[in-house]
Amino acid sequence: MSRHAPPRPPASGGQSASPVQALRRLALAAGQPGGTDLFAGLVRELATGLPAAMVLVAVFTDDARTALRTLAVRLDCCIAENFEFPAVALPAAATQGRTHHFVARGLMPRLAPDGLFASSRMDSLSAVPLMDSDGEPLGLLAALDRKPVAGGDVDHAQAMLSIVAARMASEIERQRTDEALRAVALAVSASPSGTVFDELVRLLATLLHVEAAFIARFDPGEPCTLRMLAMYFDGEVTQGVSYPVTGTPCETVLGQRFRAYPAGLQALFPNDADAVTHCLDSYAGHPLVALDGSALGI
């Protein structure tokens, strides 16, 4: 008696097997642990599953979001070297948008003529933003091709990119947190005891891209006053400055909990003279407490 292979069941939902299998492979790849090879592995799976001649993941290199640097690039079936490019090298809706942007055909005239995308003759684009946990843009994930990406199937392209973008954004945030913690640990361990606070406020201002950062100590003998152990402002570090906390955002933090005021600081605290004098608009502070819970500072 001869044996025959059982018939293969049809793909669910009326889709061909290929897009379904591509999504499954991509979901499995996105579930892998993070590491140096994660970005390269995901762009490879994405380029194969769409398919697309070029897939790249890039992050902004400046606060104004005018330039990007790739973390992984796959071009014509090979992993390519990472590179930097101006945001204007791609359509603004791709680099500055907050939703999926799809161009089935006609991308070439909209590309910077001296860039890699134009020289590679990319004429189709599918791109999604990379967003952090607060909804702020980190960069973008883009697939490009000389013919319509994903065969012109917008929904399939968006689904594939969205799976990868979510995983990549979480990995970027994790790596940045790790880098920040390493930088803080290094600042503490490498600094002489008398300069630890100086190094920490300088590092804090750098990591958060802010103009001012300080560590202040509560003086029990002067219950309404804090004294700066170190303050970074306009590129300079100073110590020993005392200031009254009444009517300032520090008053809402001292001995209580973390608070952030993203904008409108002067309107919220009209009696804060420093906020007015230095035109401060935003504030975030965390309390420093002793083991018994008593207030030490901010």
C-alpha positions in Angstrom: 0.0 0.0 0.0 1.5 3.3 -1.0 1.4 6.3 1.4 0.5 9.8 0.3 1.3 13.0 2.0 -1.8 14.7 3.5 -3.0 17.7 1.6 -1.6 21.0 2.9 -4.3 23.1 4.6 -5.1 26.5 3.1 -3.7 29.6 4.7 -6.1 31.2 7.2 -7.9 34.4 6.5 -7.8 34.0 2.7 -4.1 35.1 2.6 -1.4 33.3 0.7 0.9 31.2 2.9 3.9 33.5 2.2 2.8 36.7 4.1 1.6 34.6 7.0 4.8 32.6 7.2 6.8 35.9 6.9 4.9 37.4 9.9 5.4 34.2 11.9 9.2 34.2 11.2 9.4 37.9 12.1 7.5 37.5 15.3 9.8 34.7 16.4 12.9 36.9 15.5 11.5 39.8 17.4 11.1 37.6 20.5 14.9 36.9 20.6 17.0 38.3 23.4 18.7 41.7 22.8 22.3 42.1 21.9 24.6 43.3 19.2 23.2 41.1 16.5 19.5 41.8 17.1 19.2 44.8 14.7 21.0 43.0 11.9 18.9 39.9 12.4 15.6 41.8 12.3 16.5 43.8 9.2 17.5 40.5 7.5 14.2 38.9 8.3 12.3 42.0 7.3 14.1 42.3 3.9 13.3 38.7 3.2 9.7 38.7 4.4 8.5 41.8 2.6 10.6 41.4 0.3 12.6 44.6 0.0 16.0 45.4 -1.6 17.0 47.7 1.3 16.0 47.8 5.0 17.5 50.0 7.6 17.0 51.1 11.2 18.3 54.5 12.1 18.3 56.8 15.1 18.4 60.6 15.3 21.8 62.0 16.2 20.7 65.5 17.3 17.9 67.0 19.3 16.5 68.9 16.3 16.1 65.5 14.4 18.0 66.8 11.3 20.3 63.8 11.0 20.2 60.0 11.5 22.7 57.2 12.0 21.9 53.6 11.0 22.2 50.8 13.5 21.8 48.1 10.8 21.4 48.1 7.0 20.7 45.4 4.6 21.1 46.1 0.9 20.6 43.6 -1.9 20.8 40.6 0.3 24.0 41.7 2.2 24.5 43.5 5.5 26.0 46.9 4.6 28.2 49.3 6.6 26.4 51.7 8.9 26.3 55.4 7.8 24.9 58.8 8.7 22.5 60.7 6.5 20.5 64.0 6.7 16.8 63.7 7.5 16.0 65.5 4.2 17.5 62.5 2.3 14.1 60.9 2.6 10.6 62.4 2.4 9.7 64.4 5.6 6.6 62.2 6.1 9.0 59.3 6.6 11.6 60.9 8.9 9.4 63.3 10.8 6.0 61.6 10.7 4.4 59.6 13.5 2.5 57.1 11.4 3.3 54.6 8.7 4.3 56.2 5.4 4.0 54.3 2.2 5.1 55.2 -1.4 4.3 52.5 -3.9 6.1 54.2 -6.8 7.6 57.5 -7.7 10.0 57.9 -4.8 13.1 58.6 -7.0 12.3 62.3 -7.8 11.8 63.0 -4.0 15.2 61.6 -3.0 18.4 63.7 -2.5 20.3 63.1 -5.8 23.7 62.6 -4.2 22.6 60.0 -1.5 22.7 56.3 -1.3 19.0 55.9 -1.7 19.0 57.6 -5.1 22.3 56.0 -6.3 20.7 52.6 -5.4 17.7 53.7 -7.5 15.1 53.1 -4.8 11.6 54.0 -6.0 9.3 52.6 -3.3 9.3 53.2 0.4 7.6 51.9 3.5 8.6 53.5 6.8 7.4 53.7 10.4 8.8 55.8 13.3 10.6 54.4 16.2 9.0 55.8 19.4 10.2 55.6 23.0 7.9 54.7 25.9 6.9 58.4 26.3 5.8 58.6 22.6 8.9 60.7 21.5 10.6 59.9 18.2 13.8 57.9 18.4 14.3 57.4 14.7 12.8 55.3 11.9 12.6 51.8 10.4 12.4 51.9 6.6 12.1 49.4 3.7 12.9 50.6 0.2 12.8 48.8 -3.2 13.1 49.4 -6.9 9.6 48.0 -7.3 6.6 48.4 -4.9 7.6 47.3 -1.4 5.7 44.1 -0.3 4.2 44.0 -3.8 2.2 47.2 -3.0 0.4 45.5 -0.1 0.3 48.5 2.3 -1.3 46.5 5.2 1.2 43.7 5.0 4.1 46.2 4.9 2.8 48.1 7.9 2.2 45.0 9.9 5.7 43.7 9.2 7.4 47.0 10.0 5.3 47.7 13.1 6.3 44.3 14.7 10.0 45.1 14.2 9.8 48.8 15.1 8.3 48.0 18.5 11.0 45.5 19.4 13.8 47.8 18.1 12.5 50.8 20.1 12.5 48.8 23.3 16.0 47.6 22.6 17.3 51.1 21.9 15.8 52.3 25.2 17.3 49.4 27.1 20.7 50.0 25.6 20.6 53.7 26.4 19.6 53.1 30.0 22.4 50.6 30.3 24.9 53.2 28.8 23.6 55.9 31.2 24.0 53.6 34.2 27.5 52.6 33.2 28.4 56.3 32.7 27.1 57.2 36.2 29.0 54.3 37.7 32.2 55.3 36.0 31.7 58.9 37.1 31.4 57.9 40.7 34.2 55.3 40.7 36.7 57.4 38.8 36.2 60.7 40.5 38.1 61.8 43.7 35.7 62.0 46.6 35.6 65.8 46.5 34.4 66.0 42.9 31.8 63.2 42.7 28.9 65.6 42.9 30.5 67.9 40.3 30.9 65.0 37.9 27.3 63.7 38.6 25.6 67.0 37.8 27.7 67.5 34.7 26.8 64.0 33.5 23.1 64.4 34.4 22.9 67.5 32.3 24.6 65.8 29.4 22.4 62.6 29.6 19.2 64.6 29.8 20.2 67.4 27.4 19.2 70.1 29.9 20.8 73.4 30.7 20.9 73.0 34.5 21.2 70.2 36.9 22.0 70.2 40.7 22.2 68.1 43.8 21.0 70.0 46.9 21.1 69.1 50.6 18.4 69.8 53.1 19.6 71.7 56.2 17.5 70.8 59.3 18.6 74.1 60.9 17.0 76.0 58.1 13.9 74.1 57.2 13.0 76.3 54.2 16.4 76.3 52.6 18.5 73.9 50.4 22.2 74.2 49.8 23.8 73.2 46.5 26.3 70.4 46.9 26.9 70.9 43.1 25.1 72.8 40.4 25.8 72.7 36.7 24.5 75.7 34.8 25.5 77.1 31.4 28.6 74.9 31.3 29.9 75.8 34.7 29.8 73.9 38.0 29.4 75.7 41.3 28.9 74.7 45.0 27.6 76.1 48.2 24.8 78.2 46.9 21.7 78.3 49.2 18.2 79.1 48.1 14.7 79.1 49.7 12.4 76.3 48.5 9.1 78.0 49.4 7.1 78.6 46.2 9.5 76.6 44.0 9.0 73.1 42.4 11.6 71.8 44.8 9.1 72.3 47.6 6.8 69.7 46.0 9.7 67.2 45.8 11.6 67.6 49.1 10.6 64.7 51.4 7.9 63.6 49.0 8.3 62.0 45.5 9.5 62.4 42.0 7.8 65.2 40.1 8.1 66.6 36.6 6.7 69.7 35.1 7.3 69.4 31.3 6.4 73.0 30.4 5.0 76.3 31.8 7.1 76.3 34.9 6.9 80.1 35.5 3.1 80.0 35.3 2.9 77.1 37.7 5.4 78.7 40.2 5.1 82.5 39.8 7.0 83.1 43.0 10.1 81.2 41.9 12.5 84.0 41.2 15.2 81.8 39.7 12.7 80.4 37.1 11.8 83.9 36.0 15.4 85.2 36.0 16.8 82.3 34.0 13.7 81.8 31.8 13.3 78.2 32.9 10.3 76.3 31.4 10.6 72.8 32.6 11.7 70.9 35.7 12.1 67.3 37.1 13.2 66.5 40.6 13.7 63.4 42.7 13.9 63.4 46.5 16.9 62.1 48.4 15.9 60.3 51.6 17.8 58.6 54.5 17.3 55.0 55.4 14.7 56.0 58.0 12.8 58.0 55.3 13.7 61.4 56.5 14.5 64.1 53.9 18.1 64.6 52.9 17.7 66.7 49.8 16.8 66.6 46.1 
